[in-house]
């Protein structure tokens, strides 16, 4: 995959959809969790140099 923004969304059968969310400081080793999709910065990721990062940390 090339560098770019993406959202990891999970939807089984019916809405609501859940997205991977990283809260807190967004430092290395912060926990990721599944939360309802809300288009927040902690739910937007990019691939940069082969590493997945939260978009607002780039």
Secondary structure as the mmCIF struct_conf table of DSSP 4:
data_model
#
loop_
_struct_conf.conf_type_id
_struct_conf.id
_struct_conf.beg_label_comp_id
_struct_conf.beg_label_asym_id
_struct_conf.beg_label_seq_id
_struct_conf.end_label_comp_id
_struct_conf.end_label_asym_id
_struct_conf.end_label_seq_id
BEND BEND1 UNK A 3 UNK A 3
STRN STRN1 UNK A 5 UNK A 6
STRN STRN2 UNK A 9 UNK A 10
BEND BEND2 UNK A 13 UNK A 15
HELX_LH_PP_P HELX_LH_PP_P1 UNK A 16 UNK A 17
STRN STRN3 UNK A 18 UNK A 22
TURN_TY1_P TURN_TY1_P1 UNK A 24 UNK A 25
TURN_TY1_P TURN_TY1_P2 UNK A 28 UNK A 29
HELX_LH_PP_P HELX_LH_PP_P2 UNK A 30 UNK A 31
STRN STRN4 UNK A 32 UNK A 36
HELX_RH_3T_P HELX_RH_3T_P1 UNK A 41 UNK A 43
STRN STRN5 UNK A 45 UNK A 48
TURN_TY1_P TURN_TY1_P3 UNK A 49 UNK A 50
STRN STRN6 UNK A 51 UNK A 54
HELX_RH_3T_P HELX_RH_3T_P2 UNK A 55 UNK A 57
#
